[in-house]
């Protein structure tokens, strides 16, 4: 059985039974919400990939690599067939091209000589565009001077029991300088002494807003993958992940889909295991911890280097992803 599926269904059932409905102004739809929830998963129970609807694993891996590379342009994602950030990139484009600039950059010329913005299909066909100061920027270049991921890895190696092993994506000075203010706003590595005298760690993340149906399965797998990547680089064993979730909700176009999911058996499939492929840079990074080596490793990694072994699932339940109406 996959314990993460049981945990996830318990949360879905709680929202449907106890959630309060209100009009969400940011997306122009109704939302059913509970204030908070704490979700925990031990790696002793396998990798936390939900099986009661098919997980978009390639998207999980690709997005996390994109973050770790410090990249805020959707070009690399699109080159790898991942389009989940395209609507946000288009919103960012519209915000910055809502009038004809001096060089009309990013605009299309009409037959009469005037200029217009690209439509979303036109923009998506190009397959590139910034999303502003997103997770990638905050993690790797906070306020233009702090590489939080490099600091995290360095400090984990120095003292895994430090209480300062934190990475923050919520930058108040740049909240409106990104297409989507970070929903999972920070994470922390917490060292754990083990009985054999060695140390492991847990990874805890905080999330200010949680789209439970579409976003949360992705978030759970992503932080599970991040924990395993940190294990891979530092040698400390990843023991568990825990999410402190706030504003935990379904959108009104997800209610029926959530009910369908709850009709599925959470114990049907076993939990999968993660396999990370070694490459020519891996040993160098593990031995030296060199920042340059870490950058090379992140840029060398491909989606196919991260495989879920024995992953099985029910079919996906299709629901439209809702982007903010405006930035």
Secondary structure as UniProt FT lines:
FT   HELIX           3..18
FT   STRAND          20..24
FT   TURN            25..28
FT   STRAND          29..42
FT   HELIX           43..45
FT   HELIX           57..69
FT   HELIX           75..79
FT   TURN            80..81
FT   TURN            84..85
FT   HELIX           86..96
FT   TURN            102..103
FT   TURN            105..106
FT   STRAND          107..109
FT   TURN            111..112
FT   STRAND          115..117
FT   HELIX           120..126
FT   HELIX           135..141
FT   TURN            143..145
FT   HELIX           148..158
FT   TURN            160..161
FT   STRAND          166..168
FT   HELIX           172..174
FT   TURN            175..176
FT   STRAND          184..193
FT   TURN            195..196
FT   STRAND          199..207
FT   STRAND          210..211
FT   HELIX           212..216
FT   HELIX           217..234
FT   STRAND          237..251
FT   TURN            252..253
FT   HELIX           255..262
FT   TURN            266..267
FT   STRAND          273..276
FT   TURN            280..281
FT   HELIX           282..288
FT   HELIX           291..300
FT   HELIX           303..305
FT   STRAND          306..309
//
